[in-house]
């Protein structure tokens, strides 16, 4: 039997004191919530979590058709992949070293000027094209954009992570897709950041701000937009996928050459009340997602849709759900004779290695996996929590080791005292 000194240790006192145990579990749950928010804010996701995210999304959206698709007349997608022109390529010293293919500025200018004839006819224009190489037609295109309304043009960050702006003056939005490396040759786009580098607003965010006439309010922990607190970084869902665009033909999709050769009245009809998305849908701007490969402009469109629908919205119910889940699992780790362990021991010998495996690792993986499933189905938020299973396993094993070490140390002291009494 442990001495009073051993019983005074917190690790032993909390086993007998339920309010103390639940209090410590609650405090630990809050710490885990802070850790979860940080982990969700970074780009990295564990490979096993990617598999779970893909399975959940495909099962709910593709198999059970539980998603709500945007209206087919909301968007017009225009492919500029083959609308090419040549311009001089110069080196860092300003010397011409050859030619480089660029998106034809004349085609863009012609289309934007057509829209400018009735600027309130369309809802918004997103131009996801990189204007990094100079052209003789830049001035005319710049003038067309200067007269345009509800328009945004993509820019990106360079290798040094600093903004790399176009060579023309246009209304800008950051369209970088933060990707995660799967191996040396393959990357995947999972999380999307509305604001990057503390202050660089993304293109979908600026679009939503302009369309709804509201600005995002920066907060200490969470930003607020349209009356709701938002996750800045979240795993994208894709209401519109390549299958909808290229196979089912649910949404209007045109080549730029087709569009600009139409008479103005027909262009007006095609673009009426639509969000027009111009970009490379078929050539280079292709990225791997949880639904396979997808064009960059379509990823930006989906980021806008999820923001508009509030898929990254966080509520008190969401926080309460996480808090309860983390409090329970903390209680399980801190309680050495918890109900789960007692239940499993009824069916297996407590010394069997399978019991150790189930109790200490598989249970945590299953628990956090179910937690992620419930979060996605209930709150539309993918939780990247599987990494916490390793943390909880390490915590429980560490506490068990510490408890055993204290008991062994106490046993040695008692044996030493007994020997001294016998000698005396």
N, C-alpha and C positions, 0 to 999 in steps of 0.2 A: 504494500500500500504506500502510496506516495505521501511524503511528509507535508506538513502545513506549508513549508517553504515552496514546495513544488506546486501545491494547489493554488498558491497566490499568483503564479504565473498567469498572464492574460490568456495564453493559449489553452490553459486548463479551466480557468474561471469562466470563459465564455461558453464552454461545453455544458456547464450547469446552469447558466444564466441566459434564458431565451431572449429577453429584451436586449441584453448586451450583444448576443449573437446577431440578432436581426439589425441592431443599430450599426454594428461593424459591417455587416453585409450591405446595408444601404449606403454607407460611406464609400465602400469599395465599388459599389455599382455606379456612383457618381464619378469616381475616378475613371472607371472603365468607359463611361459615356464620353468623357473628355478625350480619352485615347481613341475612341471610335470616330469622333468627329475629326480628329487630326488625321487618322488613317484614311478616312473617306476624302479628305482634302488633297491627298497626294495622288499622283498618277498611277502608282503601282497597285496591282491586284494579284493575289496569289493565283497560280494556274488552275488549281482545283476550284477556286471561286469563279473563274471565267467559265469553266464547264457548267457549274451550277447556274450561273446567270444565263448562259445560252439555253440550257434545258428549260429553265423557268419561262423565259421569254417566248421561246418557240412553242412550248406546250400551251401557255395561256393564250397567246396572240394568234399563232398560226394554226394550231390544232383545234382549240376550242373557240376561236374567233371571238374572244372576249374583249378585244380592243375596239375603240371607236375610231373609224377612219375619218379624216377630214373630208369635207364635201368635194366632189370631183370638180366643181367649178371655182374652187378657191385659188388654185395655183395654175400657172402656165410655165412649163419648163422648156427652155430653149438651149439647144446644144450648139456650142461654138467651137467644138473640137476641130472641125475641118474648115473653119472660116479663117484661113491663114494668109499671111503676107510675109514678105521678106524685108528686113531692115539691116542696116550696117551694124556689125558687132565690133565694139571697141575694147581695147585692153585698159588696164588701170592708168596708163599714160595718155589715153585719149586717141591712140592710133587704131585705125580700122584694121581688123585682122580677118574679116570675112563677113558672112551674112548669117543671120539667125531668123528662124521663123517665129512670128508673133501673131496674135489675134488681129485680124484685119480691123484697123481703126475706122476705116470708112464705113464698114458695115455697122459697127457699134454706133457711130455718129449718126448714120441714117436712121437707125431704129430709135435712138433717143430723141432725135429731132421730130420724128413722127409722133412719139408720145407727148412731146412738148406742145404739140398743136392742141391737145386737150388734156392738160396735166391732171385733171381730176377724174379722168376716165378709169385709170387703173388704181389699185390700192397701194402698191409698193413695187419698187424695182430693186432687185438684188443682183449686182454684177460681180460674180465670183471669178474674176479674171485678173491675172497679174500683169500690170502695166509697168514693167521694169526696164524695158529697152525702148530707147527713143525712136520716134518715127516722124516723118515729115507731116503726118496728118494729126499729130498730137494737139496742135492748137485748136483745130476745128472740133475735135472731140471734147477738149476741155471746155470750150464755149458751150457745147451742147449740154454737158453735165452742169455747167453753171446755171443754166436756165431750167434744169429739171426739178421736179418736185417729188418728194418721198422716194429718194434714191440713196443707195449706199453701195460703195465699191470696196472690195476686199483688199486688205494689206496683210502682211505676215511679218514674223520676226526672223532675223537672220541667224547665222551660226553663233554669233555672240549673244543671242537672246535679246538683242536690241531691235526695236521696230525698223522694218525696211519699207519705206514708203514708195508709192509709185512716182514716176517721173512727171505725172500730170497732177494738177490740183483738182481733186474730186472729193465728195463726201465719203469719209473712210470709216471702216469697221474692221476690227481684228478678226481674221478668219482662221487662225491657227487651230489645228487639230492636234491635241496632245496625245501621242501614241505611246503604247507600251511595247517593248521588245519581247517577243516570244522566243526568238533565237537570233542568230547573227544575220539571218536573211529575211525574217518575217516580223511584222509589227501588227498591232491591233488597236483600233480606236474604241475605248470603253467609256472613260469619264470625259465629261465636258465641263469646262470652267467658264462661267459667265464673265468673270473679271479675272484677268491674268496679270501677274506681276503687280498686284495691289491696286493698279489704277487703269489698266488697259481694258476697256470695255469690248466685249465680243460683238460680232456682227448681229447675231440673233437678239442680243440684249438691246442694242441700239434700235433695231427694227421694232421691237416690242415697245420701247420707250416712245418712239415717234408715232407709231400707230395708235397707241392708247393715251398719248399725251401726258405720260407720267415718267418721272425719273426714279431710278432705284435709290433707296435710302441706305447708306452704309451704316452698319451697326457694329457694336463691339464684338459680338460673336456671330450674328447672322444679319444679312442684308434683308431689306424689306422692299417688296415691289407689289403694287396694286393691292395694298392692304394685307399682304401675306408675308410671313418670314420665309426666306428661301435658303436652300443649300446652294452655295456657290459652285461646288463641285458635285456632280452626280452622274450616275451611269445612265447613258442615253437609252431611251426607248425609241423605236422607229415606226411610227404609225404609217409612214409611206416608205415602201421598200422598192427595190429594183424590180421585183416581180410585178408590183402594181403599175410600174411605169412602162416596162418593156414587154411584159407578157400579157397582163390583163388589160393594159391600155386604159386604166381607170382615170388617169389624169392626162390632160392634153400635153403632148410632147412634140416639139417641132425642131427642125434644123434651122439655124439662123438664116441660111440662104433662102429657105422656103418662106420665112416670115417677111424678110425685107423686100421680096419680090411681089408680095401681095399689094393690092391697092390700099390706100390709107383707110378707107371705110371698113375693109375686111380686118385690117390690123386692129382697128378700134373695137371691132366686134370680138375678136379673139382675146383682147387684153382687158375688156371691160370688167371692172371690180375685182381684178385678179392680182395676186402677188406674183410678179414675173421673176423667174430665176434664170439668169444667164450664166453659163459656165461650161466647163469641160466635163461632159457626162460619159464620154466614150474612149478617151485616149489616155492621158497621164494622171489626171487627178482622181485616182481610184484607191480606196483604202479598205482594209479588212475590218469588218465589224462582227457583232454577234450573229448577224444574219448573212454572213458572207461578204463579198466585195461590194462596195457601194461608192458612187461618185461623191466627191467632196461637196458640191453644191447641194446634193440631196441630204447629206449629213447636216449641213447648216440649216436646211429647211426643217428637218426633224428637231433640231435643237430649238428652233423658234417655236415649233408646235408644242413641244413639251413644256417650254417656259410659259407659253400662252395659256396652256391648260393647267398649269400649276403642278406638274408632275414632280417638281423638286420642292414643293411646298412642305413645310414642317408645321405640325400642329401639336397642341398639348397632348392629344391622344397618342401621337407618335412617340413623344418623349416618355409618356407614362408607360407605354408598351415596352420600350427599351429598358426603362428603370425597373419595372417589375421582373423582366426576364433576367437582367443582370443581377438584381438582388437575390433572386432564387438561386441562380447558378453560383453566386458568391457564397450563399448559405450552404449549398451543397459541398463546395470545396472546403469550407471552414469547419463543417460538421463531419467528424470522422465516422459516425454511425448514422449517416443520412438515410432517408427512406429508400433511395435508389440502391444504395449499397446493400441494405438489409434485404430488399426484394431479390436482388440478384443472388445473394448468398443462400437463399432458400433453394435454389436450383443447382448451384455449383459448389464444389468444395472450395472453401475460401483460399486454399493454397494453390489452386489450379491456375496456371498461367493465363488461361482464357478469361478467368474472372478479372485478373489484373488488366488485361487488354480491354475488356468491355468497360470496366469501371473507370479506368484512367484515361482512355483515349477515344474509343469509339463513341462512348456516351456523349462526350463534349462535341465531337464532330457532328453527330446526329442532332444534338440539341441546337447548336448554332445554325445548322443547315435548316432545320424547321423554323427557327426564328427568322431567318432570311426569307423563307418562303412566305410566311405569314405577313411579314413587312411588305413584300412586293404585292401580294394579293389584296392586302387591306389598305396600304398607304401609297402604293405605286412607287415605292422606293426600294431599290436593291441595296441590301446591307452587305458590306464586305466584312464579315465577322468571323469567318472560319479561322483566321489567324489567331483569334482569341482562344480557340480550343487548345492551342499549344501553350498559350500563356496560363490558362486555367489548369492544365495538366501539370505544368511546372510549378505553379503555386501550390496545388494540392500535395504534390510529391515533396516540395520543399517544407511544407508545414508538417507532413508526416515524418520527414527526416529529422526536423527540429524537435518534434515531440519525442521521437525515439531517442534522440541524443540526450535530451533532458532526463528522460526516465533512466537511461543507462548510467548517466552521470550520478543521478540520485541514488541508484542502486549501489554503485561503487562506494559512494560516501557512507551509505548505511552499513555496507559490509565492513568498511574500514572502521567505523565506530564500534561495530559489534566485536571485531577482533581486539580493539583497544580495551573494551570492557572485559573481555575474557582474560586478557593478559593481566589487567589490574586485579 
